Amino acid sequence: MDIFLITIASLCMILGIAGSFLPILPGPLLSWIGLLLIGFSKNIPLSQTFLILTFIIATVIMILDYIIPAVGTKRYGGSRAGIVGTSIGLIIGLLFLGPFGIIIGPFIGALIGELINKSSLNTAMKAAWGSFLGFLASTFMKFVISIVYLGFFIAKLVDNWSSITS
């Protein structure tokens, strides 16, 4: 049973890292599920506190993933219209363009939102650029957390390898 749990958990870890870049997969949450699965193993002890803390972190990262592009828009001079455009662009881009849409959707949404708000093209481009930088920041954050969770996963496997294989 341990080998089965480790195999499924390993798959979750790989999908978690991929999910850092693919918007369809909730990256850090999938990595956390990998940690949870090895916690069910008889031979790999994980404390409940550790699992709760890592779950909270994964959940916060998921929420921030939707907020950070809007913050980037605001930070680069975008108005409320640009922030709303970023959010709408994210949703529409994801629905109609898939993974590519999550990159270009917020950018185009912020640009259109600012142009509708009668901002200059220069201001609108800066806001759109802020949205794109926010997307990059959130992607990097998800990737780092997924790699940290992979590190915990590997460390637990290495520490308990003799009991797993016996």
Secondary structure, 3 states (H helix, E strand, C coil): CHHHHHHHHHHHHHHHHHHCCCCCCCHHHHHHHHHHHHHCCCCCCCCHHHHHHHHHHHHHHHHHHHHHHHHHHHHCCCCHHHHHHHHHHHHHHHHHHCHHHHHHHHHHHHHHHHHHCCCCHHHHHHHHHHHHHHHHHHHHHHHHHHHHHHHHHHHHHHHCHHHHHC
